[in-house]
Amino acid sequence: MTTRLSARAAIASVTDPGSFAELPVVPRESADDGPLGWTGYDASRARAAERTGEEESAVVGTALVGGRQVVLVAFEFGFLGGSLGERTGDRLEAAYGHAREHRLPLVSLIATGGSRMQEGMLALAQLQRVARQSVLTRAAGLPQIAVLRDPTTGGGWATLGAGADVVLALPGAQVGFAGSRVRPADADPAAYTAESQYAAGHVDAVVEPARLPGLLADWLRVLAAPRPAGPVEPPAALADVAPPADGWDAVRQARHPARPHAEAYLDAYFTLRLPLSGDRAGGTDPGMLCGFGLREGRAVAYAAQCGTATRPAGYRTAARVIRLADRLGIPVLTLVDTPGAANDAAAERAGAGAAIADTFAAVAAATVPVTTLLIGEGGSGGALALAAPGNTWATPDSYFSVIAPELAAAILKRPPSEAPATADQLRIRPQDLVALGVARGVVGPA
C-alpha cells in the first residue's frame, strides 16, 4: 500500500525529481551487538541493511519540494521497523542542525514502530535528544511539518509527529503512541488510525497520496512568503447594508440567516488558504476555522468564529494558531462571530474557562500584529477573547455586547418585550462601538 513505501520512494514521491541530496553522517563506533551486547543484534542490522539498502532506519538530506529547499527526514520501516537507536538519533540531530544552520523548514516522512529495544534505555533516550532538537528549531522560528505514514507509533509519534507545527497523515495509516503488539487486547483498532487522530484534533489533515506533493508545496509556499510589515487590513464588508438604526436592528441584522459568515469572508480575503484542525488535546470545533493563507502574496494566519457558540476546543485551536504565527513572525487576522462561549455541562467539563483564558493570553502576548473584524454577533467574553485590543473593526451588520439583550433584560427582571429597549441602552451598534473606542471603524463593501 502507498503508506508502506520505502524511505527513498517516499522522498521521491514528494520532492522535485533529482533534487534530493543525502546529508553525510559519520556512523558512531559500536561494540559488538550494540551497547547492550544483545546477541544477534549485529546480524539483524546486517540483514536489514541488505534487505533495504540502508545503513540505518532514517534517511536524512535536503531536497526541493515545489521548488523550495527543505531538510527531509524519511524513515525506512524495513530497517528494524523504522526503530530509533543511537545512530538514528545521530542522523536526526544532523538534520535538525542543518535546518537551523541554513534556515530551512524541516519535513519528516515518518514510519516507525518506536524505540529499538536491542539498545534499551539508550534508544529510549533518543526521544529526549529529538525533543531538544525540535525545541531549538522551534526557537529559531523555523517550521516543522510531519507526514504520518504507516505506521507512526511510539516515540516517533510522540516527538517528530505530534510535536510538529503542521501534522498531515496518509489515509489508513496506523497512528498512536501504542503499537499494535502492545495495546490492550480489547482495544478498538479504529482508534489508532490517522482518521481517528484527525477526528480527535491531533492531526491537521488526512491527505490522499496524490495530493500530498501539492499540499506540501502549498504549505512551504505560504510559510516562506513575505510577512506584511504591519497589521493587515480588515476584510471588506460582504453585505451592502446600512448601519443599524437602533440596537435591536443591529441584533436582527447580525442574526439574519442570510448574512455572510466566516467562510465567505475568508474565501474573499485569501488567494490560498490552508486549514489547521484540532486543539491537540482531544477536541475539534467546526465552528472555529483556523489556518494560514496568502493575502496579496503575503502570509497571514487566521482564526475565525462561524456564528455558533464556541467550544473549548475552538478556543484552544485558535490559541495554538496565534502562538504558532507569533513564533513564525506571521500577522494574524481574527473574525469574531459568536453568540457566546458554549456553556453546557460538556463545555464546562472540557475547560471552557481555561480555554477562553488561554485565548485571551495568546492574543495579549502576541508580538505580531493582530487585526480583528466583527462580522456578526459579538457575544460577551466568548467573543472578546478573539478581539485585538486597539485594532478591532466592525461590519455594518454586526453588534458587540457585554451580554445578549434578552439575557440583560432577564437579569434586570424586565419582561421579554423590553429586550429591544435594553439593546439600545447597551449601545451595541457598530457606530456605538466606534464612539466608545471599542472599534476603530466600520468597514464598507469593497
N, C-alpha and C positions, 0 to 999 in steps of 0.2 A: 504494500500500500504506500501511498505517497509520503505519509509521515515517517516511514522507515527507510528513507533514503540514506545513503552513506553520507558522511560529513562532507566530502568533496562534491557529491551530487547535490546536496542541499545548498552548498555555496554556489555552485554553478546555476542552480535554479533561480537565484535572486540577484546575481551580480551581472554586470556588463561582461560580455564574452572576453576572455583572456586578461581580465584586469586583476585577478587575484594573485597576490604575492605573499608567500608564507614568511612569517617572522622567524628569524633564526633564534632558537632557544637551545642552549647547550645543556644536554641531559646531565643531571647530577649523578655522582657516583653512588652506587647502591651495593650493599652487602648481598651475598648470595641469598636468594629467595626473599629479598626485601628486608626492611627494618625489623620485622618480627621473626625472620628466619622461617617463614611459612613454607613448609615442604611442598614443592611443586609449583610455587608461585612463578619462578623464572620460566618454567616450561609453559605455564599458562600464558604468560606475556609473549613468549616466542610464538606460540600458536596463534594468538590474537594478531600479532604483527604480520604473520604470514597470511592469515585469512583476510585482513583488511588493507594491508599495505601501509599501515600507520605505525608510528613508534609509540604513540600514546592515545588516550581516549579523547583528546581535544586537538583540533587543528586551529591555529591562530594566524592571522595575517591581515593584510589590507586589501581593499578592493573598491571598485566603483559600483555604486547602486544608483541607477538613474543618473549617471554622470557625476555623482558626488562621492568623494573619498570617505571611507569609513574603516574602522577597525572591526574585523569579524572574528567571532568565536564560534566554532561549529563542533558539536560533539559527535564522536563516532561510536554509536551504540554497539556495533560489532566488536569493539575492543573492550572486553570485560564489562559489558553492559553500560558503556559510557561512564563508568565509575570514576570518582575523583580520588586520586592519590597525590603523593608529594610532587611527582613530575607533572601531573595535570595542573596542580597549583602553580608550579613554575611558569607554565605556559599562560595561564590566566593572568598572573601577575604581569607578565611581559606584555600582554595585550592591553591591559588597563594602563600600564606605564606609557606605552606607545601612544595611546589615545590622548593622555594628558600632555605628553611632550609635544605632540603635533596638533593639538586642539581639534581632535576628531571625535565624532559620535561613535559609540560602541554598540554593535548589533550582535546579539547572541542567538544562535540557532541551537536550541537545547534539545538533547535526547539523552537522558541519563537515569540510571537506577539509583543513584545516591553515592555515598562514600564507599571506598574499597575496603572490604573487611580484611583482606590479606595484609593491610598496612595498619589496621587497628586505629588507635586514637590519633596517630599521626595523620591518617587520612581524614578523620573527622575534623581535626584542627584546621584543615584547608578551608573549611567554611568560614572560620574567623578571618583567615587570610583574604579570602574573596570579599567578605563583607567590608574589610578595611579598605581594599582597593576600590570597591564601589562607593564608599563614603568619600574617599579622596577625589574620585572622579565627579561625584555629585557636587562637592565643594568647589570644584574647578568650573562649574557651570556648564558641564558637557552632558548631553542627553544619552540615556541608555535605553535601547529598545530590545525587548526579548521576543523571540518567536518560539512558542512551545510546540515541539514535535512530539512524537510518540516513542517512549513515554517521557514525561518530565516529572520526576518524583524525588523525594528525599531532599538532600541539601542543595541540589541543583535548582529545584523549585523554590526552596526557601532562601536562596541568595540571588543568583543571576536572574531567575524567573520573576518571583513575586517582588523582588527588590528593584526591578526596572521601572523607569518612568512610564513607558508605554508597553503594555503586555498584549501581544497578539497570539492567537493559538490556531492550529490547524484542526479541521473537523475530526472528531472521533479520537483525538489524542488523549491518552491517559495522563491526567494531571492531578497531583495530590502529594502531600507530604508522605503518606504511607504508600509504599509499593504494593503490588498485587499479592506478594507472598507473605506480607507481614500484617495485613489488615485482619480485623475480626472476621470470623468465619461467616457471620450473618450480615456482613457489610453489603450495602447496595452498590454494585459496581457502577451504576449510573451516576453516583455522587462523585466519582473520581474521573470525570471527563471534562474536556475543555468546555463543553456546552453547560455543564453544571456549574463550573467555576465562573463562567460568564454570568449565569443567572444569579449567582451569589455575590457578584460585584468584585470578583478577584481578577477578571480578565476584561480587557477593553473591547476586544472584538474577536469573533471566530471567523477566520478568513479562508476561503477556498484557495487551494494551492495556485490556481491560475491567476488569482487576483493579488497574491502576495507580493510579487515583484513591484507591481504598480503602486500598491499601498505603501510599501516601504519607501519607494521613491518619493511619494507624496509627503510622507512624514518627514523625510530628510529635507525635502524642498522647503516645507514650512519652517522647520526648526533651524534651517540655515538662512532663512530670509532676513532682510534688514529689519531692524526694530524702529518704529516711529520714535522721533526724538522726544516727544512729549505725549500728553494724553491723546487718545484717539478721539475723533469727533463722534458724537452720538449719532445713531441712525436717524434718518428722516422719518417723519410720521407716515404710516401707510394708509391711514384713513383721513380723507379730506373733510374734516368736520370742524364746526365752530367750537370755541371753548364753551364749556357748560354755563348755563345761565345762573344756576344755583347749585347747592351741594347735592341735592337729590338727583338733579340732572346729571351731575358728574358720576354718581353711583350707577345710574341707569346706563349711561354710555359705557362705562368700564365693564359692566356686567353683560353687555349685549352679546349674544352668542355669535353674531357675525363679525364681531370686532377682530382685527388682525392679532394673532398671537405670536409667540416667540419663534416658532419655526419659520413663519413668513418673514419676520424681521431678520433672522439670521441668514436666510437664503438671499434676501435682497442686499445684505451688507457684505457678505463674503463671496469671493470668486472661487474659493476652495475651502471646504470645511471638513475637519477630521474629528469625529467624536471620541471622547473618552467616557468610559462607563464604569460605575461602581465606586463604592466608598472604601474598598479594601478591608472592610470589617464585616462582610457578610450581607451587605444590602445594596439595593439599587432603588432609584426613584425615577420612573419615566416622566415625572413632572418637573425634572431638572435636567436641562440639556447643557452639557459641558464639553469643552474640547479646545482645539486650536484651529486657526484658519488664516487665510490670506486676504488682506484688505488693501487694494491698490498695490499689490506686490510686497506688502509688509506683514510681518507676523503679528497676530493678535490672539490672545486667549479669551474664552468666553464662558460665562455661567449664566444660564437663563431659566427663569421660572416660567411655567407654561399655563398658569392660571388656576392650578389646583393647590390644595393645601400641601405644603412642602413637608416631606417625610424626613426623619433624622438622616437617613442615608443620602438624601439630596443635599442637605447642608454639608455633610462630610465630604461628598464628592466635589462640591463647589470649593470647599476649603482646600482640598487636595490639589485641585487645578490652579487655584490662585497661588498657592505656595510653589508649585512647580513653575508657573510662569514667572514668579518673582525670582526664583533661582536661576532661570534661563534668561532673565532680563527682557521678558516679553510683556508689553502692557496688556491690561485686562479690560474687557467690556462685560458689564453685568446688565441683565434685563430683569426688572422687578415686576412680577405679576403673580400675586397670590392673595387669596382672602385671609391668609394667615398660616401659621405653622399647624401641622396636623396635631390634634390634641386628644386623640383617642387613647385608650389604655395601652395599645400596642406601641404607639409612638412614645409614650412615657417610659415604657419598659426598654425601648430601644435607645433612650437617652436623648430625648428631644432638647432639653435644656442645655446639656453639654454640647450637643451638635451645633445648636444656634450660637452658643458662646464661642465655639471654635471658629465659626464663620466670621463673627464679629472680629475675633482676634486676627484671622488671616487677612481681612481687609485692612485692619488697623496697622498691621505690621508690614504690609507690602511696601517695598521700596520702589516698585514700578508704579506708574500712574494707573489708577483705576477710574473708568468712566461708567456711569450708570444712566440708564434710561428707564423711567417708569412707563410701562406700556399698557397698564390695565389697573388692576386692583393693587393697592399697597396696604396690606392688612397688618398693622401693628409691628411688633418686633420681628416677627417671622419674615416680613418684607424688608425692614430696615437693616437686617443683618447683611444683606447683599448690596446695600446702597453705599456709594462712595461719599464720605463727608466732603462737602465743598465742591463736588463735581457730579451732582445728580441733576438730570434733566427730566422733563415730563412731556408726554404726548397730550394733545387736547382731549383725548378720550380716556383719561386716567384720573385716579384720585389716590391720595395717601392719607391715612387716618390712624390716630392712636388706637382706635377701636372701631369696629363696624358700627355704623349709626344705629342699627337695630339693637345691638347689644348695649350701646351707650344709653339709649332710651330706657332699656330694661333696668340697667344699673341705677338710673335716676328715678326709677319707679314711674316712668311715663308710659302711657298706652302705646301700642304699636303704631297708631296713627301719627304719633309725634316724631317718628323716625326721620321724616323729611326735614322738619324744622331743626331737629338735633344735628342733622348733616350740615345744615347751614351754620349752626353755631360752632361746629368743629373746624370750619374753614379748610375744607379738604380739596377744593378745586385746584387744578394746575396753576391758575393765576394766583390763587391764595398762597400756594406753596412758594411761588416766586416772591411774593410780597413778604412772606415770613422768613425768607432766607433759607428755606429748606431745599429749594430747587434753584438752579442757575437760570433756567429759562424754559419756555415751552417751544418744542421743536415743531416745525411745519412740514408739509409734504415736500418731497424732492422737486 
